[in-house]
């Protein structure tokens, strides 16, 4: 599995043609306590950069963008009852949605972990 990052603080973990998407630890730290998450519906097609999900915290509401194009195959059902999972484990159990990749070439424009850490260190 390979993991990539965006400048909007999403992560995407790719396993074959399937990818899991969430927000980074940095992003959840900036948002504060997460109180609500809206994930995309199964079957929804998203283009790279589309608003795909919504996360609300005590501080603000933010869109979560699709890092790549694809078709949503699953939203994380655990977030409906426990949105705080995003705070507790943002890069694990707090994932937002899974999708099938439309174009694996789009991954080339994303950062690897070292590149993302360097990006965050300059913020």
C-alpha positions, -999 to 999 in steps of 0.1 A, spaced: 0 0 0 11 35 -8 1 67 11 0 101 -5 -9 136 8 -24 168 -5 -18 205 2 -54 205 16 -43 180 43 -60 150 30 -43 116 29 -50 88 5 -39 52 9 -39 32 -22 -42 -6 -24 -45 -17 -60 -74 1 -76 -90 10 -42 -81 41 -21 -90 52 14 -92 89 21 -91 109 53 -77 141 68 -42 143 83 -34 146 120 -23 182 113 -57 190 98 -77 175 128 -54 194 152 -62 227 134 -99 220 134 -101 210 171 -129 188 185 -148 172 156 -186 172 162 -200 161 129 -189 144 97 -208 140 64 -194 113 41 -202 109 4 -228 83 -7 -218 50 -22 -218 52 -60 -211 90 -62 -185 99 -88 -160 125 -78 -134 144 -98 -100 154 -84 -105 184 -62 -143 180 -58 -159 186 -24 -164 150 -13 -172 152 25 -178 178 52 -162 179 87 -175 202 114 -157 211 146 -164 234 175 -142 260 155 -153 256 119 -168 236 91 -145 224 63 -148 206 31 -128 174 25 -117 173 -12 -112 142 -34 -75 139 -38 -81 119 -71 -110 111 -93 -130 80 -87 -163 63 -76 -171 62 -39 -175 26 -28 -180 32 10 -183 60 35 -171 53 70 -203 44 89 -185 47 123 -182 85 119 -220 90 121 -221 78 157 -186 88 167 -172 118 148 -145 121 174 -128 91 158 -113 117 134 -96 133 164 -86 100 180 -72 83 149 -73 106 119 -50 85 98 -65 52 107 -100 44 120 -111 80 114 -110 76 76 -138 93 56 -144 73 24 -131 47 0 -132 49 -37 -121 31 -68 -95 51 -87 -104 65 -121 -68 74 -131 -38 62 -111 -17 88 -129 -34 115 -107 -14 101 -78 18 115 -94 8 151 -84 5 142 -47 31 143 -20 47 114 -2 50 114 36 84 131 36 72 158 11 41 164 32 61 167 65 83 193 48 52 211 35 36 213 70 69 224 86 68 256 65 32 265 75 
